[in-house]
Amino acid sequence: MEQAKITPDLNYLQIHSKKTPYPFTLRFSENFWTFIGLWMAEGSYSKDRDVRLSIHSNEEALFGHICRELFGNIAIYRKPNSQGSDIFISSKILVTIMRNILGLTPGSRTKSVPSLVYNLPRPHLAAFLRGYFSGDGSVNISTPAPQVEVCTESKTLADDIVFLLSYFGIVAKVYNRKDR
């Protein structure tokens, strides 16, 4: 490029895998970290070429909008006889970035917060936690004082979330569920 005296415009560079383009520069917006937090709670990979989010159908509009804004085309599968939906983002590049750069491994018992998250600016860290709590969080109103709870099968992820909450002055406690 130097010999041809071509100056690339970095705003228009893209990485392509077959027909699916992905921006050359990975932008870490609040919506991106909300998506990553939601993936930590409700996400998986499908055959190394799709990213999947399993959500409630009431959340389709919000999370569908975020995913379209971030990644372009998505597919939504509404599960029959259920209020569940799956959002599919077909991008081998995105799967590669999530697995190999961000270190996001699938499996409910083995998930952990990627080390990059610990160095995020507070608004992005808050977005990550918002996404995670949107997926795995609930409000327990059966206790004398209502409590926000989150449930995970991964002990490492539970410890990670407790640590991240401490950045905001939130003291959390971890306990085992009696029915599991």
ZAKOLZA-860430 format. One record per residue (C-alpha): residue number from 1; x, y, z. Coordinates in steps of 0.2 Angstrom, whole numbers, m for minus. Layout:
BEGIN
   pos      xx      yy      zz
   NUM       X       Y       Z
...
// end
This chain:
BEGIN
   pos      xx      yy      zz
     1       0       0       0
     2      14      12       4
     3      23       8     m13
     4       6      11     m22
     5       3      27     m12
     6     m13      21      m5
     7     m20      27      11
     8     m33      16      19
     9     m48      24      27
    10     m49      14      43
    11     m68      18      45
    12     m72       8      30
    13     m60      m7      33
    14     m70     m23      36
    15     m65     m41      40
    16     m75     m54      29
    17     m79     m72      32
    18     m88     m78      16
    19    m102     m65      14
    20    m103     m59      32
    21     m93     m43      35
    22     m87     m37      52
    23     m80     m20      56
    24     m61     m19      56
    25     m61      m9      73
    26     m70     m17      87
    27     m80      m4      96
    28     m83      m7     115
    29     m99       3     117
    30    m111       1     132
    31    m123      m9     121
    32    m109     m21     116
    33    m105     m24     135
    34    m124     m26     138
    35    m124     m39     124
    36    m109     m48     132
    37    m117     m48     149
    38    m133     m55     142
    39    m122     m68     133
    40    m114     m73     149
    41    m131     m76     156
    42    m141     m83     142
    43    m129     m86     128
    44    m120    m100     118
    45    m112    m104     102
    46    m121    m115      88
    47    m109    m125      78
    48     m94    m112      78
    49    m103    m100      66
    50    m118     m93      76
    51    m120     m84      93
    52    m136     m88     101
    53    m146     m79     115
    54    m160     m88     123
    55    m172     m75     130
    56    m190     m72     135
    57    m201     m67     120
    58    m205     m50     130
    59    m187     m46     128
    60    m186     m48     109
    61    m189     m30     105
    62    m175     m23     116
    63    m162     m36     114
    64    m166     m38      95
    65    m163     m20      93
    66    m147     m20     102
    67    m141     m35      92
    68    m146     m27      75
    69    m137     m11      80
    70    m121     m20      84
    71    m121     m34      71
    72    m133     m31      57
    73    m144     m45      52
    74    m151     m57      65
    75    m163     m71      66
    76    m176     m74      79
    77    m183     m91      82
    78    m199     m92      93
    79    m200    m108     102
    80    m217    m116      99
    81    m229    m118     115
    82    m217    m107     125
    83    m213     m89     129
    84    m195     m92     124
    85    m186     m85     109
    86    m168     m87     102
    87    m159     m73      94
    88    m146     m80      82
    89    m131     m69      75
    90    m123     m79      61
    91    m105     m73      61
    92     m90     m85      62
    93     m80     m69      65
    94     m90     m64      80
    95     m89     m82      87
    96     m70     m81      84
    97     m68     m64      93
    98     m79     m69     107
    99     m70     m86     110
   100     m52     m81     106
   101     m50     m63     110
   102     m63     m60     124
   103     m61     m78     131
   104     m80     m81     132
   105     m82    m100     134
   106     m99    m108     134
   107    m106    m120     147
   108    m116    m115     162
   109    m104    m123     174
   110     m88    m116     166
   111     m92     m98     162
   112     m82     m84     170
   113     m80     m65     168
   114     m67     m62     155
   115     m52     m52     162
   116     m54     m38     150
   117     m71     m33     160
   118     m61     m29     176
   119     m53     m15     167
   120     m68      m7     159
   121     m74      11     162
   122     m88      11     175
   123    m102      14     162
   124     m96      m1     152
   125     m95     m11     168
   126    m112      m6     173
   127    m119     m11     156
   128    m110     m28     157
   129    m119     m31     174
   130    m135     m24     167
   131    m135     m37     153
   132    m130     m51     165
   133    m144     m47     177
   134    m156     m45     163
   135    m153     m63     159
   136    m150     m72     175
   137    m157     m59     188
   138    m174     m59     197
   139    m182     m50     212
   140    m186     m61     227
   141    m201     m54     236
   142    m203     m68     247
   143    m190     m62     260
   144    m195     m48     273
   145    m185     m35     262
   146    m186     m38     243
   147    m169     m44     236
   148    m161     m44     219
   149    m154     m61     215
   150    m145     m69     202
   151    m143     m88     199
   152    m128     m97     191
   153    m121    m114     190
   154    m103    m108     189
   155     m95    m105     206
   156     m81     m95     197
   157     m94     m84     188
   158    m103     m81     205
   159     m87     m75     213
   160     m83     m64     198
   161    m100     m55     199
   162     m99     m52     218
   163     m82     m44     215
   164     m88     m33     201
   165    m103     m28     211
   166     m91     m22     224
   167     m84      m9     212
   168    m101       0     215
   169    m101      m2     233
   170    m113     m17     233
   171    m110     m30     245
   172    m117     m47     239
   173    m118     m64     247
   174    m116     m81     239
   175    m126     m96     244
   176    m130    m113     238
   177    m148    m117     233
   178    m155    m131     243
   179    m164    m139     227
   180    m148    m140     218
// end
